[in-house]
Amino acid sequence: MEKKVGEVTHYWSKIGVAGIKLTGTLSQGETIRIKGATTDFVQNVGSMEIEHQKFETAERGQEVGLKVEEKVRRGDTVYKVE
C-alpha cells in the first residue's frame, strides 16, 4: 500500500538531491516511491537533511533534502510504501 507523503519542489542534479515538501511524516529507513510523468522508482530513505542538519524523522509541513538514486522533477509525488 502507498500513502502520499510529499511532493518534489527542487532537484539539484550535481549532488543528486531532491527538495521535498512533506504532507506526512517521513523517517530514515522507510521505503518511498517517487512517481511523475517520466519518473517512477522505489528507494529507501537514506540521508535526509533540513537546513543542512541531519534528521532521522521529518514532520508534515517541513521541507527536506533527500539523496535520490534517480533524476526527479518538480511536481513528482512522493509516496511511502507500507
C-alpha positions, -999 to +999 in steps of 0.1 A: +000+000+000+012+035-008+004+068+010+013+102-003+038+119+019+051+148-002+060+165-035+093+173-051+099+211-051+136+212-063+162+189-078+199+195-076+214+173-103+251+177-095+246+163-060+216+141-067+194+156-040+156+163-042+139+190-021+106+176-009+078+194+008+062+169+032+025+164+036+031+135+060+058+120+083+090+105+068+118+086+086+151+072+077+150+036+067+115+038+053+108+029+016+094+055-007+083+056-043+087+088-064+063+090-093+057+116-120+052+119-157+085+103-166+097+093-131+088+060-113+112+043-089+114+029-054+142+035-029+149+035+008+152+068+027+189+073+035+204+107+042+178+133+050+185+170+059+167+201+069+187+233+066+219+213+064+212+195+096+207+157+095+174+144+108+161+108+113+124+119+112+107+148+095+071+160+100+043+173+078+050+209+066+088+206+067+109+207+036+137+181+035+167+175+012+168+138+003+195+120-016+178+102-045+190+074-067+175+087-100+166+121-115+134+136-102+114+166-114+095+194-097+059+182-091+068+145-088+048+129-060+065+110-031+047+080-016+056+060+015+054+023+007+039+004+036 
